[in-house]
């Protein structure tokens, strides 16, 4: 399993998402490659960002689509598809072949998933035209749960792929269920894994989102990874736990410890 580092580990919108910052910090990453998170501010300069990433000469096999696309499928479908097309072009330009998508998301969460599922075949057509695998991520839900929604995704269009997120599956009590779901693994549609830890306290005392690195929460990663292997999974996994302090500086030792731990686990 290649161990990747999401650029979300060391960048964050809106204050610390400048492409120059991504490039600078990506040079320091001791990982097998990068997962590039696309930010909303990048529209209009994606071609330039792609060029600069190619010049890094670092493997970038996975892109995470800009996160407002799913909600825009409800509020402004034309813009959603235009942005999705731009994300696909960017993904292909940096040499990636997998594009991770939040099919649903706030403010609607999965409350209007039927409409987003109706748009899914069109999204897959665009991804296919660019030679990409479109992987729908198991993100939090308010109406149903991640695995129920992913099962509906695969039933709606068998071309879809799946990206598992350890934190969000644990949040819904579905981490074990994800590895035990025969329907999920029967067609080998899981192509990516996001790694973050989880506990019940999602925010700190000031209301800031808490990101836990492996070993800082309640997820028992070794048996989870063994179950993935038993299911035949040998694809990439990305550290996705943010390591930014409040002032935007990166806690590099924390992030690099997590990457080292993941390497040990997959070996």
C-alpha positions as CSV (number, residue, x, y, z in Angstrom):
1,X,0.0,0.0,0.0
2,X,1.6,3.3,-1.0
3,X,1.6,5.8,1.8
4,X,0.6,9.3,0.6
5,X,0.4,12.6,2.3
6,X,-2.6,14.8,1.6
7,X,-1.7,18.4,1.1
8,X,-4.5,19.1,3.6
9,X,-2.0,18.0,6.3
10,X,-0.1,21.2,5.9
11,X,-2.5,23.7,4.2
12,X,-6.0,24.9,4.9
13,X,-8.5,27.3,3.4
14,X,-9.0,30.2,3.5
15,X,-5.9,31.5,5.2
16,X,-3.2,28.9,4.3
17,X,-4.2,27.6,0.9
18,X,-1.8,29.6,-1.4
19,X,-0.4,27.3,-4.1
20,X,3.1,28.6,-3.4
21,X,2.7,27.3,0.2
22,X,1.6,23.9,-1.1
23,X,4.7,23.6,-3.3
24,X,7.1,24.8,-0.6
25,X,5.8,22.3,2.0
26,X,5.3,19.5,-0.5
27,X,9.1,19.4,-1.0
28,X,9.5,18.4,2.7
29,X,7.1,15.5,2.7
30,X,8.7,12.0,3.4
31,X,5.9,10.0,1.7
32,X,5.5,7.8,-1.4
33,X,3.6,10.6,-3.0
34,X,1.0,13.4,-2.5
35,X,-2.8,13.6,-2.6
36,X,-3.5,17.1,-3.9
37,X,-6.5,18.9,-2.3
38,X,-8.0,21.4,-4.7
39,X,-9.2,24.7,-3.0
40,X,-11.9,27.0,-4.2
41,X,-9.5,29.9,-4.5
42,X,-7.5,28.0,-7.1
43,X,-10.2,28.3,-9.9
44,X,-8.7,30.4,-12.6
45,X,-5.1,29.3,-11.9
46,X,-5.4,25.5,-12.0
47,X,-3.3,25.3,-15.1
48,X,-0.4,27.2,-13.4
49,X,-0.7,25.1,-10.2
50,X,-0.6,21.9,-12.3
51,X,2.5,23.1,-14.1
52,X,4.2,23.9,-10.8
53,X,3.3,20.5,-9.3
54,X,4.7,18.7,-12.4
55,X,8.0,20.6,-11.9
56,X,8.2,19.1,-8.4
57,X,8.8,15.7,-9.9
58,X,6.9,14.1,-7.0
59,X,4.3,11.4,-7.6
60,X,0.8,12.8,-7.3
61,X,-1.5,9.8,-8.0
62,X,-4.6,11.1,-6.3
63,X,-6.5,14.4,-6.3
64,X,-9.2,15.5,-3.8
65,X,-11.9,17.5,-5.7
66,X,-12.8,20.9,-4.3
67,X,-15.4,20.3,-1.6
68,X,-18.2,22.5,-2.7
69,X,-19.0,20.5,-5.8
70,X,-21.4,18.1,-4.2
71,X,-23.6,20.8,-2.5
72,X,-23.5,22.8,-5.7
73,X,-25.2,19.9,-7.5
74,X,-28.3,21.0,-5.5
75,X,-27.9,24.8,-5.5
76,X,-26.2,25.4,-8.9
77,X,-25.8,22.3,-11.0
78,X,-24.2,24.1,-14.0
79,X,-21.5,25.6,-11.8
80,X,-21.0,22.2,-10.1
81,X,-20.4,20.5,-13.5
82,X,-18.1,23.3,-14.7
83,X,-16.0,23.1,-11.5
84,X,-15.9,19.3,-11.7
85,X,-14.7,19.5,-15.3
86,X,-11.9,21.9,-14.1
87,X,-11.0,19.4,-11.4
88,X,-10.8,16.6,-13.8
89,X,-8.6,18.6,-16.2
90,X,-6.3,19.5,-13.3
91,X,-6.1,15.9,-12.1
92,X,-5.1,14.6,-15.5
93,X,-2.6,17.4,-15.9
94,X,-0.7,16.4,-12.8
95,X,-0.6,12.8,-13.8
96,X,-3.1,11.5,-11.2
97,X,-5.7,8.9,-12.1
98,X,-8.0,8.9,-9.0
99,X,-10.3,11.9,-8.1
100,X,-11.9,11.8,-4.7
101,X,-15.3,13.5,-4.4
102,X,-17.6,14.6,-1.6
103,X,-20.9,13.8,-3.4
104,X,-22.9,15.2,-0.5
105,X,-21.9,17.9,2.1
106,X,-23.1,20.8,4.1
107,X,-25.4,22.7,4.2
108,X,-27.6,19.9,2.9
109,X,-25.5,17.0,4.0
110,X,-27.2,13.9,2.5
111,X,-30.7,15.3,2.9
112,X,-31.1,15.7,-0.9
113,X,-29.0,12.8,-2.0
114,X,-31.5,11.7,-4.6
115,X,-30.7,14.7,-6.7
116,X,-27.0,14.2,-6.3
117,X,-27.3,10.5,-7.3
118,X,-29.2,11.6,-10.4
119,X,-26.2,13.8,-11.3
120,X,-23.7,11.0,-10.6
121,X,-23.8,9.3,-14.1
122,X,-23.1,12.7,-15.7
123,X,-20.1,13.2,-13.4
124,X,-18.8,9.7,-14.2
125,X,-19.1,10.5,-17.9
126,X,-16.9,13.5,-17.4
127,X,-14.4,11.5,-15.4
128,X,-14.4,8.7,-18.0
129,X,-13.7,11.3,-20.7
130,X,-10.5,12.3,-18.8
131,X,-9.5,8.7,-18.1
132,X,-10.1,9.1,-14.3
133,X,-11.5,6.9,-11.5
134,X,-14.1,8.9,-9.6
135,X,-14.1,7.8,-5.9
136,X,-17.0,8.9,-3.7
137,X,-15.8,9.3,-0.1
138,X,-17.5,8.0,3.1
139,X,-18.1,11.4,4.7
140,X,-20.5,12.3,7.5
141,X,-24.2,12.1,7.1
142,X,-27.2,13.6,8.8
143,X,-30.0,11.5,7.4
144,X,-28.6,8.0,6.7
145,X,-25.0,6.8,7.2
146,X,-21.9,6.5,5.0
147,X,-22.2,2.9,4.0
148,X,-25.9,3.1,3.2
149,X,-25.2,6.1,0.9
150,X,-22.2,4.4,-0.7
151,X,-24.3,1.3,-1.4
152,X,-26.8,3.6,-3.2
153,X,-24.0,5.2,-5.1
154,X,-22.8,1.8,-6.4
155,X,-26.3,0.7,-7.2
156,X,-26.9,4.0,-9.1
157,X,-23.9,3.6,-11.4
158,X,-21.4,0.6,-11.2
159,X,-18.7,2.8,-12.7
160,X,-18.3,4.6,-9.3
161,X,-15.4,3.9,-7.0
162,X,-15.1,4.3,-3.2
163,X,-12.7,6.1,-0.9
164,X,-12.9,5.0,2.8
165,X,-12.3,7.6,5.5
166,X,-11.4,6.0,8.9
167,X,-12.4,9.0,11.0
168,X,-15.9,9.4,9.5
169,X,-16.6,5.7,9.4
170,X,-15.6,5.5,13.1
171,X,-17.8,8.5,13.8
172,X,-20.8,6.5,12.5
173,X,-19.7,3.3,14.2
174,X,-19.1,1.7,10.8
175,X,-15.3,1.1,10.7
176,X,-15.7,-2.7,11.2
177,X,-18.8,-2.8,9.1
178,X,-16.8,-1.3,6.1
179,X,-14.4,-4.3,6.1
180,X,-17.2,-6.8,6.7
181,X,-19.5,-5.6,4.0
182,X,-19.4,-8.3,1.3
183,X,-21.3,-6.1,-1.2
184,X,-18.6,-3.4,-0.9
185,X,-15.7,-5.7,-1.7
186,X,-17.4,-8.1,-4.2
187,X,-16.6,-5.8,-7.1
188,X,-13.3,-4.5,-5.8
189,X,-14.5,-0.8,-6.0
190,X,-12.5,0.5,-3.0
191,X,-9.6,2.3,-4.5
192,X,-8.4,4.7,-1.8
193,X,-8.3,5.2,2.0
194,X,-8.0,8.4,4.1
195,X,-6.4,7.9,7.5
196,X,-7.4,10.0,10.5
197,X,-8.0,9.0,14.0
198,X,-11.3,9.6,16.0
199,X,-12.7,10.3,19.4
200,X,-16.0,11.7,20.5
201,X,-14.8,15.2,20.9
202,X,-14.9,16.8,17.4
203,X,-14.0,20.3,18.5
204,X,-11.7,21.9,21.1
205,X,-12.8,24.3,23.9
206,X,-12.7,27.2,21.4
207,X,-14.9,25.4,18.9
208,X,-12.1,24.6,16.4
209,X,-12.2,21.4,14.5
210,X,-9.9,18.7,16.0
211,X,-7.9,16.5,13.7
212,X,-6.4,13.4,15.3
213,X,-3.4,11.6,14.0
214,X,-3.1,7.8,14.2
215,X,-2.6,6.8,17.8
216,X,-4.3,9.9,19.2
217,X,-7.8,8.6,19.3
218,X,-9.8,5.3,19.6
219,X,-9.2,3.7,16.1
220,X,-7.2,0.5,16.3
221,X,-5.4,0.7,13.0
222,X,-3.5,-2.6,12.9
223,X,-6.6,-4.8,12.8
224,X,-8.3,-2.4,10.4
225,X,-5.4,-2.6,8.0
226,X,-5.2,-6.4,8.3
227,X,-8.9,-6.6,7.4
228,X,-8.3,-4.5,4.3
229,X,-5.5,-6.8,3.3
230,X,-7.7,-9.8,3.8
231,X,-10.1,-8.2,1.4
232,X,-7.4,-7.9,-1.2
233,X,-6.9,-4.2,-0.9
234,X,-3.4,-3.0,-2.0
235,X,-4.2,0.6,-3.1
236,X,-2.9,3.8,-1.6
237,X,-3.7,5.4,1.7
238,X,-3.3,9.0,2.5
239,X,-2.6,10.7,5.9
240,X,-5.3,13.3,6.0
241,X,-5.1,14.6,9.5
242,X,-4.3,18.3,9.6
243,X,-1.0,19.3,11.4
244,X,-1.5,23.0,11.3
245,X,-1.2,25.1,14.5
246,X,-3.6,28.0,15.0
247,X,-1.1,30.5,13.5
248,X,-0.7,28.4,10.4
249,X,2.7,26.9,11.2
250,X,3.0,23.2,10.6
251,X,3.8,20.7,13.3
252,X,6.1,18.7,11.0
253,X,7.3,16.2,13.7
254,X,3.7,15.2,14.4
255,X,2.9,14.7,10.7
256,X,6.1,12.9,9.9
257,X,5.6,10.6,12.9
258,X,2.2,9.7,11.5
259,X,3.6,9.0,8.1
260,X,6.4,6.8,9.7
261,X,3.7,4.9,11.7
262,X,1.7,4.2,8.6
263,X,4.7,2.9,6.8
264,X,5.4,0.6,9.6
265,X,1.8,-0.6,9.7
266,X,1.6,-1.3,6.0
267,X,4.9,-3.2,6.0
